[in-house]
Amino acid sequence: MKKRITTFITCALLFCTAVSCSDTKGNSSSENTAETTTAAETVSEQTTETETEPTTEPATKAEVEYYDGLICSDTMTEKEKENSSFREITLFSPEKGFSIGWYRWSVYPDESAMKKIQDNVRELKMYDEQLDENFLVHIILPPDYDENREYPVYLITDAVSWISCVPKMWNIIKDGEASPVIFVTLGYDYDVDYGDTTRFNNFILYQDKFLDFITNDLMGAIFLNYRVDASHSVFFGHSWGGLFADYALFNSDKYDKQPFANYIIGSSAFWTMGSKEYWDEIMPEGYDESVIAEHMACNSDYDYFERHETLDKNVWVCAGGREPDLNTIGYNGGDNVIDNVRDLYERLIAHGVNAELKIYEDRYHTNYVEDMLKEYLKQNFPTE
């Protein structure tokens, strides 16, 4: 399969204390698919009365420690519960990352920034049976965290790209420029072959399954393990993730649980949905072309306003003003990112939705995102 969109890499985080769904978690590392030897072979001498003979012992694999105690959502299957757990932080330990799987080992995060908040970081592995994937979640508690207090969740998808923004946002709270939130970053564990195919599958092809996982399992577990203020919680997605954030917004009514009141839709890749040329490039040969029409429902807001008269959510739509300068222009002269986000904003306003449009002039597809995330935090979570 050809890959079109560049996967943006940054990534993150440190130390953790935690817990797990099942008492079997201490042995859960046996599920990991790939191994690597990171320690040099050790040579010992065994001495007997008659001879001294060198022997070589095999190097041992770095072990990742998992912890008991995670409270899982009742929407999760037994297999999901058995394979989900808090664990020690792995992202600064290549040998432990490789002990879990060979995929998605990327650049180190900014250690100096991350280590300053390490005591507030928890690492969580979550398995989803529908998608058959292991997700890597980081929960970053706010400064002066009080376990008896409720906090909004600020969920950030595509963690490998945006987790490096979190320490700067955390410091905004510490400096008194915004009220506290719990940051939750959602990415993929090391045994997942992360790339355009994985993102395309979850953000587009299997949107319904991915939204089930986030709404019921992930956020269900977050609510059970922390005190959460859902009435102010935020869902953020960018590019294909922005397309998925749009899907999540207009399909939120299909769930009894409503973990998010606010949605950030960043540079949503609507322009990819209506082009057979694009689908021919990204999909394997012989795919069912009816899938194109199915995903064109984004242009009608997934018929949400046929089901409901109003949408009781707050929506922040944003993009870089110079995105059309890059290869984000629709095929065959179609709409580009700026056209698409403006159209979405106008539809929202027409239906009386509390929406805001922000175009970051002289910025491109990704280099506005950090400033946007910080601006959104200050504007929507003012100090008390």
C-alpha positions as CSV (number, residue, x, y, z in Angstrom):
1,M,0.0,0.0,0.0
2,K,1.3,3.4,-0.8
3,K,1.7,5.8,2.0
4,R,0.8,9.4,1.3
5,I,0.6,11.4,4.6
6,T,3.8,11.8,6.6
7,T,3.5,10.6,10.2
8,F,4.6,13.3,12.5
9,I,6.8,12.2,15.3
10,T,7.6,13.7,18.6
11,C,6.8,11.7,21.8
12,A,7.1,11.3,25.3
13,L,7.0,10.7,29.0
14,L,8.6,9.3,32.0
15,F,8.2,7.7,35.3
16,C,5.0,6.1,36.7
17,T,3.5,4.3,39.6
18,A,0.3,2.4,38.9
19,V,-1.9,-0.6,38.8
20,S,-3.8,-3.2,36.6
21,C,-7.1,-4.9,35.9
22,S,-6.1,-8.4,36.6
23,D,-3.9,-10.2,39.1
24,T,-2.2,-11.9,36.1
25,K,-0.6,-8.6,35.0
26,G,2.7,-9.4,36.5
27,N,3.2,-11.9,33.7
28,S,1.5,-9.9,31.0
29,S,4.8,-9.1,29.3
30,S,4.7,-12.7,27.9
31,E,2.2,-11.5,25.4
32,N,4.6,-9.1,23.8
33,T,5.5,-10.1,20.3
34,A,9.1,-9.0,19.7
35,E,12.2,-9.2,21.7
36,T,15.7,-7.7,21.5
37,T,18.9,-8.3,23.5
38,T,20.2,-5.1,25.0
39,A,22.7,-6.3,27.6
40,A,26.1,-7.7,26.6
41,E,26.6,-11.4,27.1
42,T,28.2,-12.2,30.4
43,V,31.0,-14.6,30.7
44,S,31.6,-16.5,33.9
45,E,34.2,-19.0,35.0
46,Q,33.2,-22.2,36.6
47,T,36.0,-23.7,38.5
48,T,36.2,-27.3,39.5
49,E,39.0,-29.3,41.1
50,T,40.3,-30.4,37.7
51,E,39.7,-27.4,35.3
52,T,38.5,-23.9,34.7
53,E,36.1,-23.5,31.8
54,P,34.5,-20.3,30.5
55,T,30.8,-20.5,29.9
56,T,28.5,-18.0,28.1
57,E,25.0,-17.2,29.5
58,P,22.3,-15.7,27.3
59,A,21.5,-12.1,27.9
60,T,18.2,-11.5,29.6
61,K,15.4,-9.4,28.2
62,A,14.5,-6.2,29.9
63,E,11.3,-6.7,31.8
64,V,8.5,-4.1,32.0
65,E,6.7,-4.1,35.3
66,Y,2.9,-4.2,35.4
67,Y,0.8,-3.3,38.4
68,D,-2.5,-4.6,39.8
69,G,-5.4,-2.4,40.7
70,L,-6.8,-0.8,37.5
71,I,-10.6,-0.5,37.6
72,C,-11.9,-1.5,34.2
73,S,-15.2,-0.4,32.6
74,D,-17.9,-3.1,32.5
75,T,-18.1,-2.6,28.7
76,M,-14.7,-4.3,28.4
77,T,-14.4,-8.0,27.6
78,E,-12.5,-10.4,29.9
79,K,-9.7,-10.5,27.3
80,E,-9.5,-6.7,27.3
81,K,-9.4,-6.6,31.1
82,E,-6.7,-9.2,31.3
83,N,-4.6,-7.3,28.8
84,S,-5.0,-3.8,30.2
85,S,-2.9,-2.5,33.0
86,F,-1.1,0.4,34.5
87,R,2.7,-0.1,34.2
88,E,6.0,1.5,34.7
89,I,7.0,4.3,32.2
90,T,8.8,2.9,29.2
91,L,9.3,5.8,26.8
92,F,12.8,6.7,28.1
93,S,13.9,3.1,28.1
94,P,14.6,1.7,24.5
95,E,15.4,-1.7,25.9
96,K,12.0,-1.9,27.6
97,G,10.2,-0.6,24.5
98,F,11.9,-3.2,22.4
99,S,11.0,-5.9,24.8
100,I,7.4,-5.1,24.1
101,G,7.7,-4.9,20.3
102,W,9.8,-3.7,17.5
103,Y,7.5,-1.1,16.0
104,R,7.2,2.6,16.6
105,W,10.4,3.4,18.5
106,S,10.8,7.0,17.8
107,V,12.9,10.0,19.0
108,Y,13.2,10.7,22.7
109,P,11.1,13.4,24.2
110,D,12.6,16.4,25.8
111,E,13.9,14.8,28.9
112,S,14.5,18.0,30.9
113,A,10.9,19.2,30.4
114,M,9.3,15.8,31.0
115,K,11.4,14.9,34.1
116,K,10.1,18.0,35.8
117,I,6.6,16.5,35.8
118,Q,7.4,12.8,36.1
119,D,5.7,12.4,39.4
120,N,2.4,13.4,37.8
121,V,2.6,10.9,35.0
122,R,1.0,7.5,34.8
123,E,1.4,5.0,31.9
124,L,-1.5,2.7,30.9
125,K,-1.6,-0.1,28.4
126,M,-5.1,-0.8,27.1
127,Y,-6.1,-3.6,24.7
128,D,-9.1,-3.4,22.4
129,E,-10.5,-6.7,21.1
130,Q,-12.6,-5.2,18.2
131,L,-9.5,-3.6,16.7
132,D,-7.1,-6.2,18.1
133,E,-4.6,-3.5,19.1
134,N,-2.7,-2.4,22.1
135,F,-2.9,1.3,22.9
136,L,-0.4,3.3,25.0
137,V,-2.1,5.9,27.2
138,H,-0.4,8.5,29.4
139,I,-2.3,10.2,32.1
140,I,-0.7,13.5,33.3
141,L,-2.2,14.8,36.5
142,P,-2.2,18.5,37.1
143,P,0.0,20.4,39.6
144,D,-1.1,20.0,43.2
145,Y,-3.4,17.1,42.2
146,D,-6.1,16.4,44.7
147,E,-7.6,12.9,44.4
148,N,-10.8,14.1,46.0
149,R,-11.4,16.9,43.4
150,E,-13.0,16.5,40.0
151,Y,-11.0,17.6,36.9
152,P,-11.9,18.0,33.2
153,V,-10.0,15.6,30.9
154,Y,-8.1,17.1,27.9
155,L,-7.8,14.1,25.6
156,I,-5.1,14.3,22.9
157,T,-5.1,11.8,20.1
158,D,-2.0,11.0,17.9
159,A,0.1,11.1,21.1
160,V,3.3,10.4,19.2
161,S,3.0,13.8,17.5
162,W,1.6,16.0,20.3
163,I,2.6,14.6,23.7
164,S,5.6,16.9,23.7
165,C,3.2,19.8,24.0
166,V,1.9,18.6,27.4
167,P,4.8,19.8,29.7
168,K,4.3,23.3,28.3
169,M,0.6,23.2,28.9
170,W,1.2,21.7,32.3
171,N,3.4,24.7,33.2
172,I,0.7,27.1,32.1
173,I,-1.5,25.6,34.8
174,K,1.4,25.7,37.3
175,D,2.0,29.3,36.6
176,G,-1.6,30.2,37.3
177,E,-2.6,31.0,33.7
178,A,-5.2,28.3,33.4
179,S,-7.2,26.1,35.8
180,P,-6.1,22.4,36.2
181,V,-7.1,19.6,33.9
182,I,-6.0,16.0,33.5
183,F,-4.2,15.5,30.2
184,V,-4.7,12.1,28.6
185,T,-2.7,11.2,25.5
186,L,-3.7,8.3,23.3
187,G,-1.2,6.5,21.1
188,Y,-0.1,2.9,20.2
189,D,2.0,0.4,22.1
190,Y,5.3,-0.8,20.7
191,D,3.9,-4.0,19.2
192,V,1.6,-2.0,16.9
193,D,2.9,-1.3,13.4
194,Y,2.2,2.4,13.7
195,G,2.0,4.4,10.5
196,D,-0.4,5.7,7.9
197,T,-2.2,2.4,7.6
198,T,-2.9,2.1,11.3
199,R,-4.1,5.7,11.5
200,F,-6.2,5.4,8.4
201,N,-7.8,2.2,9.7
202,N,-8.7,3.7,13.1
203,F,-9.5,7.3,12.2
204,I,-11.4,6.5,9.0
205,L,-12.2,2.9,8.0
206,Y,-13.1,1.6,11.5
207,Q,-14.3,4.9,13.0
208,D,-17.2,3.2,14.8
209,K,-14.9,0.7,16.6
210,F,-12.4,3.3,17.5
211,L,-15.1,5.6,19.0
212,D,-16.5,2.6,20.9
213,F,-13.1,2.0,22.4
214,I,-12.5,5.7,23.4
215,T,-16.0,6.4,24.7
216,N,-16.8,3.1,26.5
217,D,-13.5,1.5,27.4
218,L,-10.8,4.2,27.7
219,M,-12.9,7.0,29.1
220,G,-14.9,4.5,31.1
221,A,-11.6,3.4,32.8
222,I,-10.5,7.0,33.3
223,F,-13.8,7.9,35.0
224,L,-13.5,4.8,37.3
225,N,-9.9,5.5,38.4
226,Y,-10.1,9.3,38.6
227,R,-12.7,12.0,39.5
228,V,-13.6,13.6,36.1
229,D,-15.7,16.6,35.3
230,A,-17.2,15.5,32.0
231,S,-19.1,18.8,31.5
232,H,-15.8,20.5,30.7
233,S,-13.8,17.7,29.1
234,V,-12.2,18.1,25.7
235,F,-11.5,15.8,22.7
236,F,-8.8,16.9,20.3
237,G,-7.9,15.5,16.9
238,H,-5.8,16.8,14.0
239,S,-5.7,16.0,10.2
240,W,-7.1,12.4,9.9
241,G,-7.5,12.8,13.7
242,G,-9.5,15.9,13.0
243,L,-11.7,14.0,10.6
244,F,-12.2,11.5,13.4
245,A,-13.0,14.2,15.9
246,D,-15.7,15.4,13.5
247,Y,-17.0,11.9,13.4
248,A,-16.9,11.6,17.2
249,L,-18.7,14.9,17.6
250,F,-21.6,14.0,15.3
251,N,-22.0,10.4,16.5
252,S,-21.7,11.2,20.2
253,D,-25.5,11.0,20.5
254,K,-25.3,7.2,19.9
255,Y,-23.8,6.7,23.4
256,D,-25.4,6.8,26.8
257,K,-22.1,8.0,28.2
258,Q,-21.0,11.6,27.2
259,P,-17.4,12.0,28.3
260,F,-16.8,15.1,26.3
261,A,-18.5,18.5,26.1
262,N,-15.9,20.2,23.9
263,Y,-14.3,19.2,20.6
264,I,-11.2,20.6,18.9
265,I,-11.3,19.8,15.2
266,G,-7.9,20.6,13.7
267,S,-7.1,20.8,10.0
268,S,-9.7,18.0,9.3
269,A,-8.8,16.1,6.2
270,F,-12.3,16.2,4.6
271,W,-10.7,16.7,1.2
272,T,-9.5,13.1,1.2
273,M,-13.0,11.6,1.5
274,G,-14.6,12.4,-1.8
275,S,-11.7,11.4,-4.1
276,K,-11.7,8.0,-5.7
277,E,-8.1,8.9,-6.9
278,Y,-7.1,9.3,-3.3
279,W,-8.8,6.1,-2.2
280,D,-7.2,4.2,-5.0
281,E,-3.8,5.3,-3.7
282,I,-4.3,4.6,-0.1
283,M,-6.4,1.4,-0.3
284,P,-5.3,-2.1,-1.5
285,E,-6.4,-3.3,-4.9
286,G,-9.9,-4.6,-5.2
287,Y,-11.4,-2.6,-2.3
288,D,-15.1,-2.1,-2.1
289,E,-15.7,1.4,-3.6
290,S,-19.0,1.8,-1.7
291,V,-16.9,2.6,1.3
292,I,-16.2,6.0,-0.3
293,A,-19.8,7.0,-0.3
294,E,-20.2,5.8,3.3
295,H,-17.4,8.1,4.5
296,M,-18.7,11.1,2.4
297,A,-21.3,11.3,5.2
298,C,-18.9,13.7,6.8
299,N,-20.2,16.4,4.4
300,S,-23.7,16.0,5.8
301,D,-22.5,15.9,9.5
302,Y,-23.4,12.2,9.5
303,D,-27.1,13.2,9.4
304,Y,-26.9,14.3,13.0
305,F,-29.3,17.2,12.4
306,E,-31.8,14.9,10.9
307,R,-31.8,13.0,14.2
308,H,-31.7,16.1,16.5
309,E,-32.6,19.8,16.2
310,T,-29.7,21.0,18.4
311,L,-26.1,20.0,19.3
312,D,-25.2,20.7,22.9
313,K,-21.5,20.7,22.4
314,N,-18.8,23.4,22.1
315,V,-16.7,23.2,19.0
316,W,-13.3,24.8,18.1
317,V,-12.5,24.5,14.4
318,C,-9.0,25.5,13.4
319,A,-6.3,25.2,10.6
320,G,-3.1,26.8,9.4
321,G,-3.7,29.7,7.0
322,R,-1.0,28.5,4.6
323,E,-2.1,24.8,4.4
324,P,-3.3,25.1,0.8
325,D,0.2,26.0,-0.1
326,L,1.2,22.4,0.6
327,N,-0.1,19.2,-0.8
328,T,-3.4,19.4,1.1
329,I,-5.5,20.6,-1.9
330,G,-8.3,18.4,-3.0
331,Y,-7.9,16.2,-6.0
332,N,-9.2,17.4,-9.4
333,G,-9.4,21.0,-8.1
334,G,-11.6,20.2,-5.2
335,D,-11.8,22.0,-1.9
336,N,-8.8,22.4,0.4
337,V,-8.5,22.4,4.1
338,I,-9.4,26.0,4.6
339,D,-12.5,25.7,2.5
340,N,-13.6,22.6,4.4
341,V,-13.1,24.0,7.9
342,R,-15.0,27.2,7.0
343,D,-17.8,25.1,5.5
344,L,-18.0,23.0,8.7
345,Y,-18.0,26.2,10.9
346,E,-20.8,27.8,8.8
347,R,-22.9,24.6,9.1
348,L,-22.4,24.6,12.9
349,I,-23.4,28.2,13.3
350,A,-26.4,27.7,11.1
351,H,-27.6,25.1,13.5
352,G,-27.0,27.3,16.5
353,V,-24.0,25.4,17.8
354,N,-21.5,27.3,20.1
355,A,-18.6,27.2,17.6
356,E,-15.4,29.2,17.0
357,L,-13.3,29.3,13.9
358,K,-9.6,30.1,14.2
359,I,-7.3,30.3,11.2
360,Y,-3.6,30.6,12.2
361,E,-2.3,32.9,9.4
362,D,1.2,32.2,8.1
363,R,1.2,28.7,9.6
364,Y,1.1,25.3,7.9
365,H,-0.5,22.0,8.6
366,T,1.2,21.2,11.9
367,N,3.3,24.2,13.1
368,Y,0.3,26.0,14.6
369,V,-0.9,23.1,16.8
370,E,1.2,23.7,19.9
371,D,0.2,27.4,20.1
372,M,-3.4,26.5,19.4
373,L,-3.5,23.8,22.2
374,K,-2.0,26.4,24.7
375,E,-4.4,29.1,23.6
376,Y,-7.4,26.8,23.9
377,L,-6.3,25.9,27.4
378,K,-6.0,29.5,28.6
379,Q,-9.2,30.6,26.9
380,N,-11.5,27.7,27.9
381,F,-10.1,26.9,31.4
382,P,-9.6,30.4,32.9
383,T,-8.2,30.5,36.5
384,E,-10.8,30.5,39.2
